[in-house]
Amino acid sequence: DYEGIDIVENNLDVYIAPISEGELDFAYELTEELRMNGFNCEIDLMNRNIKNNFKYSEKLDAKFIILIGEEEKTTGTLTIKNNKTKEEFKVESDYIISFLDEKIGEIDVEI
């Protein structure tokens, strides 16, 4: 608490990791959609490899990481990993907002 302002830790909901430059447009669109729906998101713009993206998302204390590769872009099914439990989910992009609403609500209750 600093001068009446509460500092909220762990406020990054989602870290989005495109696997290659071919998925950047799809990743940007997803990031924009999530932000417009009130989620705090970051996207990898450094072209990190998968391992480094996982490390960086943990450093940022992101609740979830979404990997976007060719398969996700083609099928519209996203691979989402809970950074705390390491549980992995496959979710159709059309349902990502309701999925995250539910799962982040569960995490916020636990904190």
N, C-alpha and C positions, 0 to 999 in steps of 0.2 A: 504494500500500500504506500503510494508516494503522493503526498499532497491530495489525499482523497481519491486517487485514481487507482483502481484495481488493475494490476497487471495479470492478464490471463495467459497462462502457459498452455501449450499444446493446442493452439488455435488453428493450425493448418489441418484442414480436413483431408485434402487429397493432393498427392504428388503424381503428376502425369508424366510417364516416361515413354516417349516414342522410341522404338527400337532402331529406326534409321530415318534418314531425311524423307523417304517416301511416305512416311506416316505423319509428317509434320502438320499438313493441312487438316487432316482428320483430328489430330491431337489439339490443334488450336481451336477448332470448332467445338470439341468436347469441353475444353477449358472454358471457353466463352459461355457455353450453355450452363455449365456448373456454376460459374460466377454469377450469371444472371439469375440463378435460382438460389443464391445466398450462400453458396459454399466457398470457403477460402481455399483456393487452389494455386499451385505452382506447377510450372511445366519445365522440363529439362530443355534448355536451349544450348547446352554445352556439348551435346552429342556424346554423353557418357555411355560407357558400356553398361550392360544390365547389372553386373555386380556393383559397380560404382553408383548406379542409380539407387539401388537398394540401400547402400550405405548412406548416401546423401539424404534420402527420404527419412531414414532413421535419425540422422543428425538434425534434420528440420523438425523432428518429432511429428511427422505426418501420421494421421490416423490410418490412412489407406494409401496404397500406391496402385495406380492403374498402368499396366503395361500395354502399349499399343504397337503391335507388329502387323505384318502383312495379313495374317489370318484374322486378326481383330478388325482391321480395316475392311476386309472383303466380306466377312460374315456379319459384322455389326455386333458380335458377341465380345464383350470386354473381359479381360482377366484382371480381377481385383484381389489384392492381398491386404489383409488386416495386419498392420505393422506390429501390433501388440501380441496377438494370438498366433500370427503366421498362418492363419486360416486363409485358404484361397477360394475364390468364387468365380463362376462364369455367369455374366449377366448381360442380357441383350441391352444394347445401348438405349433402346426406347424406354427401358425400365430403370435406368441408372439413377434417376432423381429419387424415385420412391425407395429404391434399394438403399441409397446413401442416407436418406432421411431416417429410415428405420434403423440402420446399423449405427449411425452416428448418435442417434437418440439413445441406443443401448449403451454405447461407450460413455456418453455424457452422464448417464445415470450411475455408472460404475465409479466415476471419478470422485 
